């Protein structure tokens, strides 16, 4: 059972929490009906993403067998057969379709369909095309947010689109950087990394992090945001700026090669900053009655 959970990468389901962003920032997180709708969206995206993870491992099985870490994955290690993996893939696709039919709508079906076929193409070919690969990953996060919006009927704002895409791009570039460094250390060549080198990825990360900080500053200073959340929102910039600096410090000073997602789970300082940022928004959105 544990091997099947590893195959569908349940630990990666945390990424699908982006589905809840529309109800959180609209102040509707405590609305039970909308929360349930968002939860269905979370399940839909979790199952469809897991089906893609299976295909990705299926396609890369021979390469993973030669990788010092990936050789321990359920498919590469032979703990789960190819046939059983494909059966589970079909089951997940069917369950996803059923959930969309009963709890989703045509817009959710279109968005999930785009994600599914886009990532199938990514698994078979597109992940070998530099820049396009990270753009696809970032767009996948946007689709999660859009699904959350269409499940609940809440409009996804332009600021949310911009900030989520940039954040996702940072995550994707950070992941590629870690893969490149580890591949060099282990003497492994990967076609998917042919279009990258360390200088390019370092520059790309610096640029996207700078864009993220500037966009967030513009967001919290905009009259619309000040009116909606209170001018106290400007103080959340401290946590965002500190988090970006901490990530860059871990990456460039301490030479951490983990993906940003793994780094967040390991770095207590980053965790504290994210939690404090979240608490500020909870207070501003759900307890600020005198704005």
Secondary structure, 3 states (H helix, E strand, C coil): CHHHHHHCCHHHHHHHHHHHHHHHHCCCCCCHHHHHHHHHHHHHHHHHHHHHHHHHHHHCHHHHHCCCCHHHCCCCCCCCCHHHHHHHHHHHHHHHHHHHHHHCCHHHHHHHHHHHHHHHHHHHCHHHCCCHHHHHHHHHHHHHHHHHHHHHCCCCCHHHHHHHHHHHHHHHHHHHHHHHHHHHHCCCCCHHHCCCCHHHHHHHHHHHHHHHHHHHHHHHHCHHHHHHHCHHHHHHHHHHHHHHHHHHHHHHHCCCCCCHHHHHHHCHHHHHHHHHHHHHHHHHHHCCCCC
